[in-house]
């Protein structure tokens, strides 16, 4: 005797070895023996043979018309053998009973299961809705299959228009577009980005990386709403005129300097910081924008400013203008260059000039200073500042050679004029230039910024005002609302307050400094939750923005290699198989690199460059100079 039984939602057959009333010992076609509960047995049969039963039952089930079977069903619950007799017009054979059971079980739209071998016909309205849903699903599957086929031919389906960002950066795996894309990726062995790029869906490889960043961090776009600046009191006009020193591309000019000879023979050195906090008090519309962006975002060839251009233009220290500023004046002994005292003011100051690195550095450098060449604008002022900052650096206990080996890289992107709106595309060219860090220009700016950021931090503590500080102890740099030493800089306390047009923390600190100078109430009382929130959010986003900038610099380094058609390059071993190219800031691993000491110069063959994955394949060629 054989049985048809249900197990895990499907039907199986076996021959009875032993019948224990509530359970049976059976042997399957494969010879495996198992125990089956009697409640799971659907029918018993002797013919046809066990090996042929399921195949014949399935074949017969395919001939049963489901619609007609549904029409034969009574309105109430029924058994499968009952409806089999109704359908076939006679007491069903074992095969007919099994075929009917299989058909009922396989048509849940038409028949709702109610128990062992028992069903109920679906109500007409429920059946109609279920059929409509099944037809919709069939059509979706057909559309999905069509999309997959198009993608494997590297054609972009019409349904993908307007969805590329979501498909790349936030795919919803419940949508047919994502399912089709995943199937096509599996078939072509390409990632989503590479496949869509082959389909022409990405304007450029550069755009892929930029849009990924914007999609996550600027979902509403990079534009600004209209911002009305608050009015501020009339400010006194400074007697000095100032000049700034910045990169040629800088538009947010935060700082400037002035040099005056005092009646007593000493010098008065002024450091002047743009004062946007005057027009954007806490919780103003402009403040809310700045507190969301937290910093200007930099990348080669472009930037996303923290503040609207209208606000930047109102406060940037632009030449030939009188600008509001937070100033610190330092009286300097004419002989020893010792600082005799500090005085801070909120004022207006005339900006006489914006000096730019590219034109100033050939004139103001260590060689021209040593030769005494002072035949250019502001030469005497810069020479005095150079002497002063060397003394300031020495006072911090720092060696003048600290930055001698460090190099900064500048990226210049020349957009293809033939591209849409002259924008960045695959034909844009990149040039990468080097600047040795620690040049006189760098030191003048950095030392005077360290001076004001340290002194203003000290003054806030002395007056009981809260602030946000940068601290470094045991090599770890962190932000804190408590003033503490910055060991790396060699100062007792250090805050960011000198770039309020570009960093939100600086603007927060500037509000505190201005309130202190005016003997007013602090914008942020001690233990104000807003200070902690600002510190936390800024630290997070500043890191995110920095990583994005590094990623885009890596992209343009790879573009440069392609642009220059580089076949072999020179690199320096950093450690193990990690190298850095000479001339550009590109670091990557070379699996074939033999074990060599750090700082060994090597020759590498350039292989495949992937601008989407930001990856480069290379092969070790030879060691040029093995480091000791």
C-alpha positions as CSV (number, residue, x, y, z in Angstrom):
1,X,0.0,0.0,0.0
2,X,1.2,3.5,-0.9
3,X,0.3,6.9,0.4
4,X,0.1,10.5,-0.9
5,X,1.0,12.8,2.0
6,X,1.7,16.5,2.6
7,X,5.0,17.8,3.9
8,X,6.2,21.4,4.1
9,X,3.5,22.6,1.8
10,X,4.1,20.1,-1.0
11,X,2.8,16.6,-1.9
12,X,5.0,13.4,-1.7
13,X,4.5,9.7,-2.1
14,X,5.9,6.7,-0.3
15,X,5.2,3.0,0.4
16,X,3.9,1.9,3.9
17,X,6.4,-0.2,5.9
18,X,4.4,-0.1,9.1
19,X,1.0,1.4,10.2
20,X,0.9,2.5,13.8
21,X,-2.5,4.1,13.6
22,X,-1.4,7.7,14.5
23,X,1.7,7.5,12.4
24,X,3.2,5.4,9.6
25,X,6.7,4.3,8.8
26,X,7.3,4.8,5.0
27,X,9.9,4.3,2.5
28,X,10.4,6.9,-0.3
29,X,11.4,6.3,-3.9
30,X,15.0,7.0,-2.9
31,X,14.9,4.3,-0.3
32,X,14.9,6.8,2.6
33,X,12.7,5.7,5.5
34,X,10.8,8.2,7.6
35,X,7.9,8.7,9.9
36,X,4.7,10.4,8.7
37,X,1.8,11.5,10.9
38,X,-1.5,9.9,9.9
39,X,-3.1,13.4,9.9
40,X,-0.8,14.3,6.9
41,X,-1.9,11.4,4.7
42,X,-4.1,12.7,1.9
43,X,-5.0,9.3,0.2
44,X,-3.9,5.7,-0.1
45,X,-3.4,3.9,-3.4
46,X,-2.1,0.7,-5.0
47,X,-2.2,1.7,-8.7
48,X,-0.4,3.1,-10.6
49,X,3.1,2.2,-9.4
50,X,4.7,4.4,-6.8
51,X,7.4,5.6,-9.2
52,X,4.9,6.7,-11.8
53,X,2.2,8.1,-9.6
54,X,3.2,11.8,-9.1
55,X,4.2,12.2,-12.7
56,X,0.9,11.0,-13.9
57,X,-1.1,12.9,-11.3
58,X,0.7,16.2,-12.3
59,X,0.0,15.5,-16.0
60,X,-3.7,14.9,-15.3
61,X,-3.8,18.0,-13.0
62,X,-2.6,20.2,-15.9
63,X,-5.7,19.1,-17.9
64,X,-8.2,20.3,-15.2
65,X,-9.7,23.7,-16.1
66,X,-9.4,25.8,-13.0
67,X,-12.2,28.2,-14.0
68,X,-14.6,25.3,-14.6
69,X,-13.5,23.6,-11.4
70,X,-14.2,26.8,-9.5
71,X,-17.7,27.0,-11.1
72,X,-18.4,23.4,-10.0
73,X,-17.6,24.2,-6.3
74,X,-20.4,24.6,-3.8
75,X,-20.5,28.0,-1.9
76,X,-19.5,26.3,1.4
77,X,-16.4,24.4,2.4
78,X,-15.8,21.1,0.6
79,X,-13.4,18.2,0.4
80,X,-11.1,17.6,-2.5
81,X,-12.6,14.1,-3.3
82,X,-16.1,15.6,-3.2
83,X,-15.3,18.2,-5.9
84,X,-13.3,15.5,-7.8
85,X,-16.5,13.4,-8.1
86,X,-18.4,16.5,-9.2
87,X,-15.8,17.4,-11.8
88,X,-15.2,14.0,-13.3
89,X,-18.9,12.8,-12.9
90,X,-18.0,9.6,-11.1
91,X,-16.3,8.4,-8.0
92,X,-12.7,9.5,-8.6
93,X,-9.8,7.1,-9.1
94,X,-6.7,7.6,-7.0
95,X,-5.1,9.5,-9.9
96,X,-8.1,11.7,-10.4
97,X,-8.4,12.4,-6.7
98,X,-4.7,13.3,-6.5
99,X,-4.9,15.4,-9.6
100,X,-7.8,17.4,-8.2
101,X,-6.0,17.9,-4.9
102,X,-2.9,19.1,-6.7
103,X,-5.0,21.5,-8.8
104,X,-6.9,22.9,-5.8
105,X,-3.7,23.3,-3.8
106,X,-1.9,25.1,-6.7
107,X,-4.6,27.7,-7.3
108,X,-4.9,29.8,-4.1
109,X,-6.5,32.6,-6.1
110,X,-9.5,30.4,-6.8
111,X,-9.5,28.1,-3.7
112,X,-8.7,29.0,-0.1
113,X,-7.4,26.1,2.0
114,X,-9.4,25.4,5.1
115,X,-7.8,22.2,6.5
116,X,-6.5,18.8,5.5
117,X,-7.8,18.3,1.9
118,X,-10.5,20.9,2.5
119,X,-11.1,24.1,0.6
120,X,-13.5,26.9,-0.1
121,X,-14.1,28.6,-3.4
122,X,-13.0,32.3,-3.3
123,X,-15.9,34.8,-3.5
124,X,-16.3,36.3,-7.0
125,X,-15.1,39.8,-6.0
126,X,-12.1,38.4,-4.1
127,X,-11.2,36.2,-7.1
128,X,-11.6,39.1,-9.5
129,X,-9.3,41.3,-7.4
130,X,-6.7,38.5,-7.0
131,X,-6.7,37.8,-10.7
132,X,-6.2,41.5,-11.5
133,X,-3.3,41.5,-9.0
134,X,-1.8,38.4,-10.6
135,X,-2.1,39.9,-14.0
136,X,-0.4,43.1,-12.8
137,X,2.4,41.1,-11.3
138,X,2.8,39.1,-14.6
139,X,3.0,42.4,-16.5
140,X,5.6,43.8,-14.1
141,X,7.7,40.6,-14.4
142,X,7.5,40.9,-18.2
143,X,8.5,44.6,-18.0
144,X,11.3,43.7,-15.5
145,X,12.6,41.0,-17.9
146,X,12.5,43.5,-20.8
147,X,14.4,46.1,-18.8
148,X,17.0,43.5,-17.8
149,X,17.4,42.5,-21.5
150,X,17.9,46.2,-22.5
151,X,20.5,46.8,-19.8
152,X,22.5,43.7,-20.8
153,X,22.6,45.3,-24.3
154,X,23.8,48.5,-22.6
155,X,20.6,50.4,-23.5
156,X,18.9,52.5,-20.9
157,X,15.3,51.6,-20.4
158,X,12.8,54.4,-20.6
159,X,11.6,53.7,-17.1
160,X,15.0,54.6,-15.7
161,X,14.8,58.3,-16.7
162,X,14.8,60.5,-13.6
163,X,15.6,57.6,-11.3
164,X,19.4,57.3,-11.8
165,X,20.4,58.9,-8.5
166,X,18.0,56.6,-6.5
167,X,19.2,53.5,-8.4
168,X,22.8,54.3,-7.7
169,X,22.7,55.8,-4.2
170,X,19.5,54.6,-2.5
171,X,18.2,51.6,-4.4
172,X,14.8,50.2,-3.3
173,X,15.0,46.5,-3.9
174,X,11.2,46.3,-3.9
175,X,11.0,48.1,-7.3
176,X,11.2,46.4,-10.6
177,X,13.9,48.9,-11.8
178,X,16.3,47.8,-9.1
179,X,15.5,44.1,-9.6
180,X,16.1,44.5,-13.3
181,X,19.3,46.4,-12.7
182,X,20.6,43.7,-10.2
183,X,19.8,40.9,-12.7
184,X,21.6,42.8,-15.5
185,X,24.6,43.4,-13.2
186,X,24.7,39.7,-12.4
187,X,24.5,38.8,-16.1
188,X,27.2,41.3,-17.2
189,X,29.4,41.0,-14.1
190,X,29.4,44.8,-13.8
191,X,28.5,47.0,-10.8
192,X,25.5,49.2,-11.0
193,X,27.6,52.3,-11.6
194,X,29.7,50.7,-14.4
195,X,26.6,49.3,-16.1
196,X,24.7,52.5,-16.1
197,X,27.8,54.3,-17.3
198,X,28.0,51.9,-20.2
199,X,24.4,52.7,-20.9
200,X,25.2,56.5,-21.1
201,X,23.2,57.3,-17.9
202,X,26.0,59.2,-16.2
203,X,27.0,62.6,-17.6
204,X,30.6,62.0,-16.5
205,X,32.5,59.9,-14.0
206,X,33.2,63.1,-12.0
207,X,29.5,63.8,-11.9
208,X,28.9,60.3,-10.4
209,X,31.0,61.1,-7.3
210,X,29.7,64.6,-6.9
211,X,26.1,63.6,-7.2
212,X,26.6,60.8,-4.7
213,X,27.9,63.3,-2.2
214,X,25.1,65.8,-2.9
215,X,22.4,63.1,-2.8
216,X,23.4,62.2,0.7
217,X,24.3,65.5,2.2
218,X,22.5,68.1,0.1
219,X,19.2,66.4,-0.8
220,X,17.5,69.7,-1.3
221,X,20.2,71.1,-3.5
222,X,23.0,73.6,-2.8
223,X,21.1,76.8,-3.4
224,X,20.1,79.2,-0.7
225,X,16.9,80.9,0.3
226,X,16.9,84.7,0.5
227,X,18.6,85.9,3.7
228,X,18.0,89.2,5.3
229,X,20.9,90.4,7.4
230,X,20.2,92.0,10.8
231,X,21.2,95.6,11.3
232,X,24.2,96.4,13.5
233,X,25.3,99.5,15.2
234,X,27.6,102.0,13.5
235,X,31.2,101.0,14.0
236,X,34.2,103.2,14.4
237,X,36.6,103.5,11.5
238,X,40.1,102.1,12.0
239,X,43.0,104.5,11.3
240,X,44.9,101.7,9.5
241,X,44.4,100.2,6.1
242,X,44.8,96.4,5.7
243,X,45.8,93.9,3.1
244,X,44.9,90.2,2.8
245,X,47.0,87.2,1.6
246,X,45.0,84.4,0.0
247,X,45.0,81.8,-2.8
248,X,43.9,83.1,-6.2
249,X,40.6,81.3,-6.0
250,X,39.6,82.5,-2.6
251,X,36.3,84.5,-2.5
252,X,35.6,84.1,1.2
253,X,38.4,86.4,2.5
254,X,38.3,86.0,6.3
255,X,41.5,87.7,7.4
256,X,43.7,90.7,6.7
257,X,46.6,92.5,8.3
258,X,47.8,96.0,9.0
259,X,51.1,97.5,10.0
260,X,51.4,100.9,11.7
261,X,54.3,102.9,13.2
262,X,53.3,104.3,16.7
263,X,54.5,107.6,18.0
264,X,56.7,105.8,20.6
265,X,58.6,104.0,17.9
266,X,56.9,100.7,18.3
267,X,54.9,98.8,15.8
268,X,51.2,98.1,15.9
269,X,50.3,94.9,14.0
270,X,46.6,94.4,13.3
271,X,44.9,91.1,12.6
272,X,41.5,91.7,11.1
273,X,38.8,89.0,10.8
274,X,35.6,89.3,8.8
275,X,32.6,89.7,11.1
276,X,29.5,88.0,9.7
277,X,28.3,87.4,13.3
278,X,27.3,91.1,13.3
279,X,24.6,90.5,10.7
280,X,23.6,86.9,11.7
281,X,22.8,86.7,15.4
282,X,22.0,83.4,17.0
283,X,18.8,81.7,15.6
284,X,18.5,84.2,12.7
285,X,17.7,82.9,9.2
286,X,21.3,83.2,8.2
287,X,22.4,81.4,11.3
288,X,20.1,78.5,10.6
289,X,21.6,78.1,7.2
290,X,25.1,78.2,8.5
291,X,24.3,75.8,11.3
292,X,23.0,73.3,8.8
293,X,26.0,73.4,6.4
294,X,28.6,74.0,9.1
295,X,31.4,74.5,6.7
296,X,32.3,75.3,3.1
297,X,32.9,72.2,1.1
298,X,36.0,72.2,-1.1
299,X,36.9,70.0,-4.1
300,X,39.2,70.5,-7.0
301,X,37.7,73.1,-9.4
302,X,34.7,74.0,-7.3
303,X,33.3,74.5,-3.8
304,X,30.0,74.7,-2.0
305,X,30.0,77.7,0.3
306,X,28.6,77.7,3.8
307,X,26.9,81.0,3.3
308,X,24.9,82.6,0.5
309,X,27.0,84.7,-1.9
310,X,25.0,87.8,-0.8
311,X,26.2,87.3,2.8
312,X,29.8,86.5,1.7
313,X,29.9,89.7,-0.4
314,X,28.6,91.7,2.5
315,X,31.4,90.6,4.8
316,X,34.3,89.4,2.8
317,X,37.4,91.5,3.2
318,X,37.5,92.6,-0.5
319,X,40.0,95.2,-1.7
320,X,38.9,98.8,-2.1
321,X,36.1,98.5,0.5
322,X,35.5,99.4,4.1
323,X,34.4,96.2,5.9
324,X,33.2,95.4,9.3
325,X,35.8,93.4,11.2
326,X,36.8,91.9,14.5
327,X,40.3,93.2,15.0
328,X,43.2,92.4,17.4
329,X,46.0,95.0,17.6
330,X,49.3,93.9,19.0
331,X,51.9,96.4,20.1
332,X,55.4,95.1,19.1
333,X,58.6,96.4,20.5
334,X,60.6,97.9,17.7
335,X,63.9,96.4,18.8
336,X,63.1,93.0,20.3
337,X,59.8,92.4,18.4
338,X,58.3,91.2,21.7
339,X,54.5,91.6,22.1
340,X,53.9,94.3,24.7
341,X,50.1,94.1,24.7
342,X,46.9,93.2,22.9
343,X,43.8,95.2,22.2
344,X,40.7,93.9,20.4
345,X,37.9,95.9,18.8
346,X,34.8,95.6,16.6
347,X,35.3,98.2,13.9
348,X,35.3,99.1,10.2
349,X,38.5,98.9,8.3
350,X,39.6,99.9,4.8
351,X,40.9,96.9,2.8
352,X,43.6,98.3,0.5
353,X,44.6,95.2,-1.3
354,X,44.1,91.4,-1.7
355,X,47.5,89.9,-2.3
356,X,47.4,86.5,-4.0
357,X,49.8,83.6,-3.6
358,X,50.5,83.1,-7.3
359,X,51.8,86.7,-7.8
360,X,53.2,87.3,-4.3
361,X,55.2,84.2,-3.8
362,X,57.8,84.9,-6.5
363,X,58.4,88.2,-4.8
364,X,58.1,87.3,-1.1
365,X,60.1,84.2,-0.3
366,X,63.1,83.1,1.6
367,X,65.5,83.9,-1.2
368,X,64.3,87.5,-1.8
369,X,64.1,88.1,1.9
370,X,67.8,87.0,2.3
371,X,68.8,89.2,-0.6
372,X,66.9,92.2,0.8
373,X,64.8,92.7,-2.3
374,X,61.9,94.9,-1.2
375,X,60.8,96.4,-4.4
376,X,57.2,95.3,-4.5
377,X,53.9,96.5,-2.8
378,X,53.8,95.9,0.9
379,X,57.3,94.5,0.9
380,X,58.4,96.4,4.1
381,X,55.3,95.4,5.9
382,X,55.7,91.7,4.9
383,X,59.4,91.8,5.9
384,X,58.5,93.0,9.3
385,X,55.7,90.4,9.7
386,X,58.2,87.7,8.6
387,X,60.6,88.7,11.4
388,X,57.7,88.8,13.9
389,X,56.2,85.4,13.0
390,X,59.6,83.7,13.2
391,X,59.9,85.0,16.8
392,X,56.3,83.8,17.5
393,X,57.1,80.4,16.2
394,X,60.2,80.2,18.3
395,X,58.2,81.3,21.3
396,X,55.8,78.3,20.8
397,X,58.8,76.0,20.9
398,X,58.5,75.0,17.3
399,X,61.3,74.4,14.9
400,X,61.3,76.4,11.7
401,X,62.1,73.2,9.8
402,X,58.8,71.4,10.9
403,X,57.1,71.9,7.6
404,X,60.2,71.9,5.3
405,X,59.4,68.5,3.8
406,X,55.6,68.9,3.6
407,X,54.1,69.8,0.3
408,X,50.6,71.2,-0.5
409,X,49.0,70.4,-3.9
410,X,46.9,72.8,-5.9
411,X,44.4,71.5,-8.5
412,X,43.3,73.6,-11.4
413,X,40.5,72.3,-13.5
414,X,40.2,73.8,-17.0
415,X,36.6,73.0,-18.1
416,X,35.9,72.0,-21.7
417,X,34.4,75.1,-23.4
418,X,32.4,72.8,-25.7
419,X,30.6,71.1,-22.8
420,X,27.2,72.2,-21.7
421,X,27.5,75.5,-19.8
422,X,31.2,75.1,-19.9
423,X,30.9,72.5,-17.1
424,X,33.1,69.7,-15.9
425,X,33.1,66.7,-18.2
426,X,35.3,63.9,-19.5
427,X,37.2,66.4,-21.7
428,X,38.1,68.8,-18.9
429,X,41.8,69.1,-18.1
430,X,43.5,69.1,-14.8
431,X,46.8,70.6,-13.7
432,X,48.4,69.7,-10.4
433,X,51.0,72.0,-8.9
434,X,53.0,71.8,-5.7
435,X,53.7,74.4,-3.0
436,X,56.2,73.7,-0.2
437,X,54.4,74.2,3.1
438,X,56.1,76.5,5.5
439,X,57.0,79.3,3.0
440,X,57.1,82.9,4.3
441,X,53.6,83.4,3.0
442,X,52.3,80.4,4.9
443,X,54.1,81.3,8.1
444,X,52.9,84.9,8.2
445,X,49.3,83.9,7.9
446,X,49.4,80.8,10.1
447,X,51.4,82.3,13.0
448,X,49.2,85.4,13.2
449,X,46.1,83.2,13.1
450,X,47.5,81.0,15.9
451,X,48.2,84.2,17.8
452,X,44.6,85.6,17.6
453,X,42.9,82.2,18.1
454,X,45.0,81.5,21.2
455,X,44.6,85.0,22.7
456,X,40.9,85.3,22.1
457,X,40.4,81.8,23.6
458,X,42.4,83.0,26.7
459,X,40.3,86.2,27.0
460,X,37.0,84.3,26.8
461,X,38.2,82.1,29.7
462,X,39.3,85.1,31.7
463,X,35.9,86.8,31.3
464,X,33.9,83.6,32.0
465,X,32.6,83.1,28.5
466,X,32.1,79.7,27.0
467,X,33.7,78.8,23.7
468,X,34.6,75.8,21.4
469,X,38.2,74.9,21.5
470,X,40.6,72.7,19.7
471,X,42.8,70.7,22.0
472,X,45.6,68.2,21.5
473,X,46.9,66.0,24.3
474,X,48.9,62.8,23.9
475,X,48.7,63.2,20.1
476,X,44.9,63.2,20.0
477,X,43.1,66.2,18.6
478,X,39.5,66.9,19.6
479,X,37.0,69.7,20.1
480,X,36.0,70.7,23.6
481,X,34.0,73.4,25.4
482,X,36.8,73.5,28.0
483,X,40.0,75.4,27.2
484,X,43.0,73.0,27.3
485,X,46.5,72.9,25.8
486,X,47.1,72.2,22.1
487,X,50.5,70.4,22.4
488,X,51.0,70.3,18.6
489,X,50.8,74.1,18.4
490,X,52.5,74.7,21.7
491,X,49.9,77.0,23.1
492,X,47.9,76.9,26.4
493,X,44.6,77.1,24.5
494,X,43.4,77.4,20.9
495,X,40.1,78.0,19.3
496,X,38.9,78.4,15.7
497,X,37.6,82.0,15.3
498,X,39.6,83.3,12.3
499,X,37.4,81.8,9.4
500,X,33.8,82.7,10.3
501,X,32.8,82.9,6.6
502,X,33.9,79.3,6.0
503,X,33.4,77.5,9.4
504,X,30.4,77.6,11.6
505,X,32.4,77.0,14.8
506,X,34.4,80.2,14.1
507,X,31.1,82.2,13.8
508,X,29.9,80.8,17.1
509,X,33.1,81.8,18.8
510,X,33.0,85.2,17.1
511,X,29.6,85.9,18.7
512,X,31.1,85.2,22.1
513,X,34.1,87.4,21.5
514,X,32.0,90.3,20.3
515,X,29.7,90.0,23.3
516,X,32.8,89.9,25.6
517,X,34.3,93.0,24.0
518,X,30.9,94.9,24.3
519,X,30.4,93.8,27.9
520,X,27.2,92.1,26.9
521,X,25.5,88.9,27.6
522,X,27.1,85.8,25.9
523,X,25.2,84.5,22.9
524,X,25.8,81.0,24.4
525,X,25.8,80.7,28.2
526,X,28.0,78.0,29.8
527,X,26.6,74.5,29.4
528,X,24.3,75.7,26.6
529,X,23.1,72.5,24.7
530,X,23.5,74.4,21.5
531,X,27.3,74.6,22.0
532,X,27.6,70.8,22.5
533,X,25.3,70.2,19.5
534,X,27.4,72.5,17.3
535,X,30.6,70.9,18.4
536,X,29.2,67.4,17.7
537,X,27.6,68.2,14.4
538,X,30.6,70.3,13.1
539,X,33.1,67.6,14.0
540,X,31.0,65.0,12.1
541,X,30.4,67.0,9.0
542,X,33.9,68.5,8.9
543,X,35.2,64.9,8.7
544,X,32.7,64.0,6.0
545,X,33.5,67.1,3.9
546,X,37.2,66.3,4.3
547,X,36.9,62.8,3.1
548,X,34.9,63.9,0.1
549,X,37.6,66.4,-0.8
550,X,40.2,63.7,-0.5
551,X,38.1,61.4,-2.7
552,X,37.7,64.1,-5.4
553,X,41.5,64.8,-5.3
554,X,42.1,61.1,-5.8
555,X,39.7,61.2,-8.8
556,X,41.5,64.1,-10.4
557,X,44.9,62.4,-9.8
558,X,43.6,59.4,-11.7
559,X,42.3,61.7,-14.4
560,X,45.7,63.4,-14.7
561,X,47.4,60.0,-15.3
562,X,44.9,59.3,-18.1
563,X,45.2,62.8,-19.5
564,X,49.0,62.5,-19.6
565,X,48.9,59.0,-21.0
566,X,51.3,57.9,-18.3
567,X,52.6,54.4,-19.0
568,X,55.3,54.4,-16.3
569,X,55.5,56.5,-13.1
570,X,57.8,57.0,-10.2
571,X,56.7,56.4,-6.7
572,X,58.0,56.3,-3.1
573,X,57.4,53.3,-0.9
574,X,55.5,54.3,2.3
575,X,55.2,50.8,3.9
576,X,54.8,47.2,2.7
577,X,53.1,47.5,-0.7
578,X,51.7,51.0,-0.2
579,X,53.2,53.7,-2.4
580,X,52.8,57.4,-3.2
581,X,53.4,58.9,-6.6
582,X,56.0,61.6,-6.9
583,X,54.5,64.9,-8.1
584,X,50.9,64.2,-7.3
585,X,49.1,63.2,-4.1
586,X,48.0,59.7,-5.2
587,X,48.5,56.8,-2.7
588,X,47.7,53.2,-3.7
589,X,48.8,49.6,-3.2
590,X,51.0,47.6,-5.6
591,X,50.5,43.9,-5.0
592,X,53.6,43.0,-7.0
593,X,55.9,45.3,-5.0
594,X,58.8,43.3,-3.4
595,X,59.7,43.9,0.2
596,X,61.6,47.2,0.2
597,X,62.5,49.8,2.9
598,X,60.2,52.8,3.3
599,X,61.2,55.9,1.2
600,X,62.6,53.6,-1.6
601,X,62.0,55.2,-5.0
602,X,60.5,52.7,-7.5
603,X,59.4,52.6,-11.1
604,X,55.9,51.3,-11.8
605,X,54.0,50.4,-14.9
606,X,50.5,51.9,-15.0
607,X,47.7,49.4,-15.7
608,X,43.9,49.8,-15.8
609,X,42.5,53.0,-14.1
610,X,38.9,52.9,-12.9
611,X,37.4,56.4,-12.4
612,X,34.2,55.0,-10.8
613,X,35.9,52.8,-8.2
614,X,38.8,55.3,-7.9
615,X,41.2,52.4,-8.4
616,X,44.4,51.9,-10.3
617,X,46.2,48.7,-11.2
618,X,50.0,48.9,-11.5
619,X,53.0,46.6,-11.7
620,X,56.4,46.9,-10.1
621,X,59.2,47.5,-12.7
622,X,62.3,48.4,-10.8
623,X,63.8,50.0,-7.7
624,X,65.4,53.3,-8.6
625,X,67.0,54.2,-5.3
626,X,66.8,51.9,-2.3
627,X,66.5,53.8,1.0
628,X,69.0,53.0,3.7
